[in-house]
Amino acid sequence: MNVFGSEMHLLTFIFLVLELPIFCIQLFYYLQRPQAKSRKWYLILLALLILYNICGGLFPDINIPVPVILQNILAYGTGFAMGAYFPYYFYKAFDLKELRFHALYGIWLFFVLPFLIFFVVMYAFNHDLDFAISYGIVIPFFYSIVLLTAIVRAIHKKYLTNKDDYHFWEMTAVYCAVLPWASLTVIAYFGFGQVWEALFTNGGFVIISILFIKRYLQQSKEEYALIETLGNYSVDEDIFIVSCKLYGLTNREIEIAELVRLGKSYKAVADTLFISEKTVSVHIQHIYEKTGVNSKSALIHRLLTPKQARISK
C-alpha cells in the first residue's frame, strides 16, 4: 500500500513520520551541547537513514520531474552512503580503534568506489540498472562480511582488555542491530522490495536508538552523581593542577576544568570568567581532546588521578 499516489510504501512513510521528529529533537540538544560527539555521530546516522527512506521510498517514479537515471543513482547512493558510514560510526561511537582502516579507508575502496564505477559512471553510460546491480554489489557484499567480522573481533578485544566494561553487551546488541543492514546488499541484489528494506534498516535503527538513549541517560546520571559527590569534598588543589598540566591544559582551560569539577554549568562558568557559553564549549572540547575523555564525569576522574595521567603521557 503506497501513500499519496507515490512509490513510497506506507511502512516507509510511518518510519519517516517517527524519525523526523526524533532528528529535530536530537539536533536541538546537540546544538545546545555540541561537544557531545556521540550525539553527533548518532545524528549523522539518523540523517542518512532518513535520506535513504525518502530516496529509496520515492524513487524511481516517472511522475517525478527528475531523470529516472538520476533517481536510481540517488536511491542506491543513499543506501551505499548509509552502509559506508557503519564502520565509522562504530569506530567513533564505541572507540573501536581496530576499525580505523575500515572507517577511514576501507569504505572508500570497497563501498564508495564500486558505487561510483557501476552506479554512476557505467549506469549513466549504458542505462542498464540490472548490470549495475549485478556487478556493483558484489564487492560491497563480500566486504560487508569482512567488516562484520572485524566488528565482532573489535568488540571481543575490547571486552578482553576490560571485562568490567559495561558497554560490552550494548555493543554486542548494536552489532546484532546492524546485521540487517549488512544484508541490504542481498536485498538489493535479489530485489526483495521496499517493505523488507524498510523493516531491516529501520528495525535495526530502533535498537540502536534505544541503546543510544539508554547509554546517554546512564552517562548523564553517573556524571551528575559524581559531580555532586565531589562537590562535597575538599580536593588537593596541587594534585588537580598537576594533572591538568600533565595533559597540557592551558591556564584558561585549567580555570574552566576547576569550575567544572565544582559542578558549575557552562553558563555559570561563562558568567564567572566573563566569557560566552560558546567559548566555554570550545574550551571544553579542547580539554576533552587533550585528556582523551568525552564527558564531565570522565574528565573529573581523569584529572583526579595524576598517576594515570603520567602513564597516559
C-alpha positions in Angstrom: 0.0 0.0 0.0 1.6 3.3 -1.2 0.9 6.8 0.1 -0.2 10.0 -1.7 -0.1 8.3 -5.1 3.7 7.9 -4.8 6.0 4.9 -4.9 6.6 5.1 -1.1 5.1 2.3 0.9 3.0 3.1 3.9 5.5 1.3 6.2 8.4 3.5 5.0 6.2 6.6 5.5 5.4 5.6 9.0 9.1 5.2 9.8 9.7 8.7 8.3 7.0 10.3 10.4 8.6 8.8 13.5 12.2 9.6 12.7 11.9 13.2 11.5 10.8 14.5 15.0 13.5 12.4 16.6 16.0 14.0 14.4 14.8 17.5 15.2 14.8 16.9 18.9 18.3 15.4 18.9 19.6 18.2 16.7 18.2 20.7 19.2 20.0 19.0 22.1 23.2 18.7 20.0 23.2 22.5 19.2 22.8 23.1 22.9 25.8 20.9 23.7 27.9 20.4 20.6 30.8 18.8 22.5 28.6 15.6 22.8 30.2 13.7 20.0 28.2 10.6 20.5 25.0 12.5 19.7 26.6 14.0 16.6 27.5 10.6 15.2 24.0 9.3 16.0 22.5 12.4 14.2 24.6 11.6 11.1 23.4 8.0 11.1 19.8 9.1 11.5 20.1 11.7 8.8 21.4 9.1 6.4 18.6 6.8 7.3 16.0 9.5 6.6 17.6 10.3 3.3 17.6 6.6 2.4 13.9 6.2 3.3 13.0 9.3 1.2 15.0 8.4 -1.9 14.5 4.7 -1.6 10.8 5.1 -1.0 10.0 7.7 -3.7 12.4 6.6 -6.5 12.1 5.6 -9.2 8.9 7.3 -10.2 8.3 8.5 -13.8 5.8 11.1 -12.4 8.6 13.0 -10.6 10.3 15.6 -12.8 13.7 14.1 -12.2 15.5 11.8 -14.8 14.9 8.2 -13.8 18.7 7.5 -14.1 19.4 10.2 -11.5 16.6 8.9 -9.3 18.1 5.4 -9.3 21.6 6.8 -8.6 20.2 8.7 -5.6 18.2 5.8 -4.3 21.2 3.4 -4.4 23.6 6.1 -3.4 21.9 6.9 -0.1 21.9 3.1 0.6 25.7 2.9 -0.1 26.3 6.1 2.0 24.5 4.6 5.0 26.3 1.3 4.6 29.7 3.1 4.3 29.0 5.1 7.5 28.7 2.0 9.7 32.3 1.3 10.3 33.0 5.0 11.1 30.1 5.0 13.5 31.4 2.0 15.4 34.9 3.4 15.2 33.9 6.7 16.8 30.9 6.0 18.9 32.4 2.9 20.7 36.1 3.8 20.3 36.9 0.6 18.4 40.4 1.5 17.2 40.7 -1.8 15.3 38.2 -0.5 12.8 40.4 2.5 11.9 41.4 1.1 8.5 37.8 0.2 7.6 36.4 3.5 8.8 39.0 5.7 7.1 40.0 3.8 4.0 38.1 0.5 3.5 34.7 2.2 2.9 36.2 4.3 0.2 37.8 1.4 -1.6 35.1 -1.2 -1.2 31.8 0.8 -0.9 32.2 4.2 -2.5 34.5 3.2 -5.4 32.3 0.3 -6.7 29.3 2.6 -6.4 30.9 5.4 -8.5 32.1 2.9 -11.1 29.0 0.8 -11.6 26.1 3.0 -10.4 27.3 6.4 -11.6 29.7 6.1 -14.5 28.7 2.8 -16.2 25.0 3.1 -15.4 24.9 6.7 -16.7 26.7 5.4 -19.9 24.7 2.2 -20.7 21.5 2.9 -18.8 21.5 -0.8 -17.7 20.5 -0.9 -14.0 20.5 -4.7 -13.9 24.1 -4.7 -14.9 25.0 -2.1 -12.2 23.2 -4.2 -9.6 24.7 -7.5 -10.7 28.3 -6.3 -10.7 28.3 -3.2 -8.5 27.1 -5.0 -5.4 29.5 -8.0 -5.5 32.5 -6.2 -3.9 30.4 -4.4 -1.2 28.6 -7.7 -0.4 31.9 -9.6 0.4 33.3 -6.6 2.1 30.3 -6.4 4.4 31.2 -9.9 5.6 34.7 -8.9 6.3 33.5 -5.7 8.0 31.1 -7.6 10.3 33.9 -10.0 11.2 36.1 -7.1 12.1 33.4 -5.5 14.3 33.0 -8.8 16.2 36.7 -9.1 16.8 37.0 -5.4 17.8 34.2 -5.8 20.4 35.7 -9.1 21.7 39.1 -7.5 22.0 37.8 -4.5 23.9 35.9 -6.9 26.3 39.0 -8.9 27.0 41.1 -5.8 27.8 38.4 -4.5 30.2 36.0 -7.2 31.4 34.2 -4.6 33.6 33.3 -2.5 30.5 29.6 -2.2 30.9 29.3 -1.2 27.2 30.2 -4.7 26.1 26.7 -6.1 26.0 25.4 -2.9 24.5 28.0 -3.1 21.7 27.0 -6.7 21.1 23.4 -5.7 20.9 24.3 -2.9 18.4 26.2 -5.5 16.4 23.0 -7.5 16.2 21.1 -4.4 15.2 23.3 -3.7 12.2 23.2 -7.3 10.9 20.1 -6.5 8.9 21.9 -3.6 7.3 24.7 -5.9 6.2 22.0 -7.9 4.3 21.0 -4.9 2.3 23.3 -5.9 -0.5 21.4 -9.3 -0.7 18.1 -7.5 -0.6 19.2 -5.1 -3.4 20.7 -7.9 -5.5 17.6 -10.0 -5.4 15.1 -7.2 -5.3 13.1 -8.3 -2.3 11.2 -5.0 -2.3 10.7 -1.8 -0.3 8.9 -3.4 2.6 11.8 -5.7 3.5 14.3 -2.8 3.1 12.2 -0.6 5.4 11.9 -3.4 8.0 15.5 -4.3 8.0 17.1 -0.8 8.0 14.6 0.9 10.3 14.2 -2.1 12.6 17.9 -2.1 13.3 17.9 1.6 13.9 15.2 1.3 16.5 17.5 -1.0 18.5 20.4 1.5 18.1 18.2 4.4 19.2 17.1 2.5 22.4 20.7 1.7 23.2 21.8 5.3 22.5 19.2 6.8 24.8 20.0 4.2 27.5 23.7 5.0 27.3 23.2 8.7 27.3 20.9 8.6 30.3 23.2 6.3 32.2 26.2 8.6 31.4 24.3 11.7 32.5 23.2 10.0 35.7 26.8 9.0 36.6 28.1 12.4 35.6 25.8 14.4 37.8 26.1 11.9 40.7 29.9 12.2 40.6 29.9 15.9 40.3 27.5 16.2 43.2 29.7 13.9 45.3 32.9 15.6 44.5 31.4 19.0 45.3 31.0 17.9 48.9 34.7 17.2 49.4 37.9 19.2 49.5 40.3 18.1 46.9 44.0 18.7 47.0 44.4 21.5 44.5 48.1 20.7 43.8 47.1 17.2 42.6 44.4 18.6 40.4 46.7 21.3 38.9 49.5 18.7 38.3 47.1 16.5 36.4 45.9 19.4 34.3 49.5 20.4 33.4 50.4 16.8 32.6 47.7 16.8 30.0 48.9 20.1 28.6 45.9 22.2 29.6 46.4 26.0 29.3 45.8 28.3 32.2 42.3 29.2 30.9 41.5 25.5 30.4 42.6 24.8 34.0 40.3 27.5 35.3 37.4 26.0 33.3 38.2 22.5 34.5 38.3 23.6 38.1 34.8 25.2 37.8 33.5 22.1 36.1 34.9 20.0 38.9 32.9 22.1 41.3 29.7 21.3 39.4 29.3 24.6 37.6 27.1 24.7 34.5 28.5 26.1 31.2 26.5 29.2 31.8 27.9 29.6 35.3 31.4 29.1 34.1 30.8 31.7 31.4 29.5 34.2 33.9 32.3 33.6 36.3 35.0 34.0 33.7 33.2 36.8 31.8 33.2 34.8 28.5 30.4 33.4 26.3 28.9 29.9 26.7 30.1 29.2 23.1 33.7 30.0 24.2 33.3 27.7 27.2 32.1 24.9 24.9 35.1 25.3 22.6 37.5 25.2 25.6 35.7 22.1 27.0 36.0 20.4 23.6 39.8 21.1 23.7 40.0 19.8 27.2 38.2 16.6 26.3 40.6 16.0 23.3 43.7 16.6 25.4 42.6 14.3 28.2 41.0 11.6 26.0 37.5 11.7 27.5 34.1 12.7 26.3 32.1 13.5 29.5 32.3 15.6 32.6 32.5 12.6 34.9 35.3 11.0 33.0 37.2 14.3 32.9 37.0 14.8 36.7 38.0 11.2 37.3 41.0 11.6 34.9 42.2 14.8 36.4 41.9 13.5 40.0 44.2 10.5 39.2 47.6 12.0 38.4 49.3 8.6 38.3 47.0 7.6 35.4 47.8 11.0 33.7 51.5 10.3 33.9 51.1 6.9 32.4 49.0 8.3 29.6 51.6 10.9 28.8 
